C-alpha cells in the first residue's frame, strides 16, 4: 500500500505518529499486537481498510 500511495515508510511513520522502528516491526510481521488507534491511523493515512494491509498466517 505504501508504494501504491507513493509514500515512504518514514512519511507514514510521521503521519501515524509512531517511530520508524515500530513501523518496521509492524511491516515485518514481528509485532505481537497492534493498537486499534494505530491501525486506524495507518488506514487513514493510506486510505485503505485493515484487510488491505493485514494477512493471517497460521503458526502451525
N, CA, C and O atoms as a GROMACS GRO file, in nm:
protein
  240
    1UNK      N    1   0.082  -0.120   0.000
    1UNK     CA    2   0.000   0.000   0.000
    1UNK      C    3   0.086   0.126   0.000
    1UNK      O    4   0.049   0.229  -0.056
    2UNK      N    5   0.203   0.116   0.063
    2UNK     CA    6   0.291   0.233   0.063
    2UNK      C    7   0.329   0.272  -0.079
    2UNK      O    8   0.321   0.389  -0.116
    3UNK      N    9   0.371   0.174  -0.157
    3UNK     CA   10   0.413   0.206  -0.294
    3UNK      C   11   0.295   0.251  -0.379
    3UNK      O   12   0.311   0.337  -0.466
    4UNK      N   13   0.178   0.194  -0.355
    4UNK     CA   14   0.059   0.237  -0.430
    4UNK      C   15   0.025   0.383  -0.402
    4UNK      O   16  -0.026   0.454  -0.488
    5UNK      N   17   0.056   0.426  -0.281
    5UNK     CA   18   0.026   0.564  -0.242
    5UNK      C   19   0.145   0.657  -0.265
    5UNK      O   20   0.135   0.778  -0.241
    6UNK      N   21   0.257   0.602  -0.311
    6UNK     CA   22   0.375   0.684  -0.335
    6UNK      C   23   0.431   0.743  -0.208
    6UNK      O   24   0.478   0.857  -0.207
    7UNK      N   25   0.427   0.665  -0.101
    7UNK     CA   26   0.467   0.714   0.030
    7UNK      C   27   0.581   0.628   0.083
    7UNK      O   28   0.584   0.507   0.061
    8UNK      N   29   0.674   0.690   0.153
    8UNK     CA   30   0.783   0.615   0.216
    8UNK      C   31   0.742   0.571   0.356
    8UNK      O   32   0.646   0.624   0.414
    9UNK      N   33   0.814   0.476   0.410
    9UNK     CA   34   0.789   0.431   0.547
    9UNK      C   35   0.808   0.546   0.644
    9UNK      O   36   0.732   0.560   0.740
   10UNK      N   37   0.907   0.628   0.620
   10UNK     CA   38   0.934   0.744   0.706
   10UNK      C   39   0.814   0.839   0.706
   10UNK      O   40   0.772   0.887   0.812
   11UNK      N   41   0.759   0.866   0.589
   11UNK     CA   42   0.642   0.955   0.580
   11UNK      C   43   0.523   0.895   0.654
   11UNK      O   44   0.453   0.966   0.726
   12UNK      N   45   0.500   0.765   0.637
   12UNK     CA   46   0.388   0.701   0.705
   12UNK      C   47   0.407   0.708   0.856
   12UNK      O   48   0.312   0.740   0.928
   13UNK      N   49   0.525   0.677   0.905
   13UNK     CA   50   0.552   0.682   1.049
   13UNK      C   51   0.523   0.821   1.104
   13UNK      O   52   0.464   0.834   1.211
   14UNK      N   53   0.564   0.925   1.032
   14UNK     CA   54   0.539   1.062   1.076
   14UNK      C   55   0.390   1.092   1.080
   14UNK      O   56   0.341   1.153   1.175
   15UNK      N   57   0.317   1.051   0.977
   15UNK     CA   58   0.173   1.078   0.971
   15UNK      C   59   0.096   1.003   1.078
   15UNK      O   60  -0.003   1.052   1.132
   16UNK      N   61   0.143   0.882   1.110
   16UNK     CA   62   0.074   0.798   1.209
   16UNK      C   63   0.114   0.836   1.352
   16UNK      O   64   0.037   0.818   1.446
   17UNK      N   65   0.236   0.889   1.366
   17UNK     CA   66   0.283   0.927   1.500
   17UNK      C   67   0.352   0.814   1.573
   17UNK      O   68   0.346   0.806   1.695
   18UNK      N   69   0.417   0.725   1.497
   18UNK     CA   70   0.495   0.618   1.557
   18UNK      C   71   0.638   0.627   1.504
   18UNK      O   72   0.665   0.695   1.405
   19UNK      N   73   0.729   0.559   1.571
   19UNK     CA   74   0.868   0.563   1.527
   19UNK      C   75   0.886   0.475   1.403
   19UNK      O   76   0.811   0.380   1.383
   20UNK      N   77   0.984   0.508   1.320
   20UNK     CA   78   1.013   0.422   1.205
   20UNK      C   79   1.047   0.278   1.249
   20UNK      O   80   1.015   0.183   1.178
   21UNK      N   81   1.112   0.264   1.365
   21UNK     CA   82   1.144   0.130   1.416
   21UNK      C   83   1.017   0.051   1.446
   21UNK      O   84   1.009  -0.068   1.413
   22UNK      N   85   0.920   0.114   1.508
   22UNK     CA   86   0.793   0.044   1.537
   22UNK      C   87   0.718   0.012   1.409
   22UNK      O   88   0.656  -0.094   1.399
   23UNK      N   89   0.721   0.100   1.312
   23UNK     CA   90   0.658   0.072   1.184
   23UNK      C   91   0.725  -0.047   1.117
   23UNK      O   92   0.657  -0.131   1.058
   24UNK      N   93   0.856  -0.055   1.126
   24UNK     CA   94   0.930  -0.167   1.068
   24UNK      C   95   0.887  -0.299   1.132
   24UNK      O   96   0.872  -0.399   1.063
   25UNK      N   97   0.868  -0.299   1.263
   25UNK     CA   98   0.823  -0.420   1.334
   25UNK      C   99   0.686  -0.461   1.282
   25UNK      O  100   0.660  -0.580   1.263
   26UNK      N  101   0.599  -0.365   1.261
   26UNK     CA  102   0.466  -0.395   1.208
   26UNK      C  103   0.475  -0.451   1.066
   26UNK      O  104   0.408  -0.549   1.033
   27UNK      N  105   0.557  -0.389   0.984
   27UNK     CA  106   0.571  -0.431   0.844
   27UNK      C  107   0.629  -0.571   0.832
   27UNK      O  108   0.591  -0.647   0.743
   28UNK      N  109   0.721  -0.605   0.920
   28UNK     CA  110   0.788  -0.736   0.913
   28UNK      C  111   0.704  -0.848   0.974
   28UNK      O  112   0.741  -0.965   0.964
   29UNK      N  113   0.593  -0.813   1.037
   29UNK     CA  114   0.508  -0.914   1.097
   29UNK      C  115   0.559  -0.965   1.230
   29UNK      O  116   0.517  -1.072   1.276
   30UNK      N  117   0.648  -0.890   1.294
   30UNK     CA  118   0.704  -0.933   1.422
   30UNK      C  119   0.630  -0.876   1.543
   30UNK      O  120   0.662  -0.910   1.656
   31UNK      N  121   0.532  -0.791   1.519
   31UNK     CA  122   0.455  -0.732   1.629
   31UNK      C  123   0.361  -0.836   1.686
   31UNK      O  124   0.298  -0.913   1.613
   32UNK      N  125   0.352  -0.839   1.818
   32UNK     CA  126   0.261  -0.932   1.884
   32UNK      C  127   0.120  -0.875   1.891
   32UNK      O  128   0.023  -0.950   1.907
   33UNK      N  129   0.108  -0.744   1.881
   33UNK     CA  130  -0.022  -0.678   1.887
   33UNK      C  131  -0.013  -0.543   1.816
   33UNK      O  132   0.095  -0.487   1.799
   34UNK      N  133  -0.129  -0.494   1.775
   34UNK     CA  134  -0.138  -0.362   1.714
   34UNK      C  135  -0.255  -0.290   1.780
   34UNK      O  136  -0.366  -0.343   1.788
   35UNK      N  137  -0.229  -0.171   1.826
   35UNK     CA  138  -0.338  -0.093   1.887
   35UNK      C  139  -0.438  -0.054   1.779
   35UNK      O  140  -0.401  -0.025   1.665
   36UNK      N  141  -0.563  -0.054   1.817
   36UNK     CA  142  -0.669  -0.015   1.724
   36UNK      C  143  -0.646   0.129   1.677
   36UNK      O  144  -0.669   0.160   1.560
   37UNK      N  145  -0.602   0.214   1.766
   37UNK     CA  146  -0.578   0.354   1.727
   37UNK      C  147  -0.465   0.364   1.625
   37UNK      O  148  -0.470   0.448   1.535
   38UNK      N  149  -0.364   0.278   1.638
   38UNK     CA  150  -0.255   0.277   1.540
   38UNK      C  151  -0.304   0.226   1.406
   38UNK      O  152  -0.273   0.283   1.302
   39UNK      N  153  -0.382   0.117   1.408
   39UNK     CA  154  -0.436   0.062   1.285
   39UNK      C  155  -0.527   0.165   1.218
   39UNK      O  156  -0.524   0.180   1.096
   40UNK      N  157  -0.606   0.234   1.296
   40UNK     CA  158  -0.694   0.338   1.241
   40UNK      C  159  -0.612   0.447   1.174
   40UNK      O  160  -0.646   0.492   1.065
   41UNK      N  161  -0.506   0.491   1.240
   41UNK     CA  162  -0.422   0.598   1.184
   41UNK      C  163  -0.351   0.552   1.056
   41UNK      O  164  -0.340   0.629   0.961
   42UNK      N  165  -0.304   0.428   1.054
   42UNK     CA  166  -0.239   0.374   0.934
   42UNK      C  167  -0.339   0.368   0.819
   42UNK      O  168  -0.308   0.412   0.708
   43UNK      N  169  -0.457   0.315   0.845
   43UNK     CA  170  -0.558   0.305   0.740
   43UNK      C  171  -0.602   0.443   0.691
   43UNK      O  172  -0.626   0.463   0.572
   44UNK      N  173  -0.611   0.537   0.782
   44UNK     CA  174  -0.648   0.673   0.742
   44UNK      C  175  -0.539   0.734   0.654
   44UNK      O  176  -0.569   0.796   0.553
   45UNK      N  177  -0.413   0.716   0.693
   45UNK     CA  178  -0.302   0.773   0.617
   45UNK      C  179  -0.290   0.710   0.479
   45UNK      O  180  -0.254   0.777   0.382
   46UNK      N  181  -0.320   0.580   0.471
   46UNK     CA  182  -0.306   0.508   0.343
   46UNK      C  183  -0.437   0.501   0.265
   46UNK      O  184  -0.440   0.449   0.153
   47UNK      N  185  -0.546   0.555   0.323
   47UNK     CA  186  -0.678   0.549   0.261
   47UNK      C  187  -0.711   0.406   0.220
   47UNK      O  188  -0.737   0.377   0.103
   48UNK      N  189  -0.710   0.316   0.320
   48UNK     CA  190  -0.737   0.175   0.294
   48UNK      C  191  -0.815   0.115   0.410
   48UNK      O  192  -0.844   0.183   0.508
   49UNK      N  193  -0.848  -0.011   0.398
   49UNK     CA  194  -0.915  -0.087   0.502
   49UNK      C  195  -0.813  -0.180   0.568
   49UNK      O  196  -0.713  -0.214   0.505
   50UNK      N  197  -0.836  -0.222   0.694
   50UNK     CA  198  -0.742  -0.313   0.760
   50UNK      C  199  -0.713  -0.439   0.679
   50UNK      O  200  -0.599  -0.487   0.677
   51UNK      N  201  -0.812  -0.493   0.613
   51UNK     CA  202  -0.792  -0.613   0.532
   51UNK      C  203  -0.699  -0.592   0.414
   51UNK      O  204  -0.648  -0.689   0.357
   52UNK      N  205  -0.677  -0.468   0.377
   52UNK     CA  206  -0.585  -0.437   0.267
   52UNK      C  207  -0.439  -0.452   0.310
   52UNK      O  208  -0.351  -0.470   0.226
   53UNK      N  209  -0.414  -0.444   0.441
   53UNK     CA  210  -0.275  -0.447   0.488
   53UNK      C  211  -0.246  -0.560   0.587
   53UNK      O  212  -0.130  -0.581   0.623
   54UNK      N  213  -0.349  -0.633   0.630
   54UNK     CA  214  -0.329  -0.745   0.723
   54UNK      C  215  -0.342  -0.876   0.651
   54UNK      O  216  -0.419  -0.889   0.556
   55UNK      N  217  -0.267  -0.974   0.698
   55UNK     CA  218  -0.274  -1.109   0.643
   55UNK      C  219  -0.265  -1.209   0.757
   55UNK      O  220  -0.179  -1.195   0.844
   56UNK      N  221  -0.351  -1.307   0.759
   56UNK     CA  222  -0.348  -1.411   0.862
   56UNK      C  223  -0.252  -1.521   0.819
   56UNK      O  224  -0.259  -1.571   0.707
   57UNK      N  225  -0.164  -1.560   0.911
   57UNK     CA  226  -0.074  -1.672   0.888
   57UNK      C  227  -0.081  -1.764   1.008
   57UNK      O  228  -0.062  -1.722   1.122
   58UNK      N  229  -0.108  -1.889   0.982
   58UNK     CA  230  -0.114  -1.988   1.090
   58UNK      C  231   0.026  -2.012   1.147
   58UNK      O  232   0.124  -2.014   1.073
   59UNK      N  233   0.033  -2.031   1.277
   59UNK     CA  234   0.162  -2.055   1.340
   59UNK      C  235   0.199  -2.202   1.344
   59UNK      O  236   0.306  -2.237   1.395
   60UNK      N  237   0.116  -2.287   1.291
   60UNK     CA  238   0.146  -2.431   1.297
   60UNK      C  239   0.239  -2.478   1.189
   60UNK      O  240   0.272  -2.596   1.183
   0.00000   0.00000   0.00000
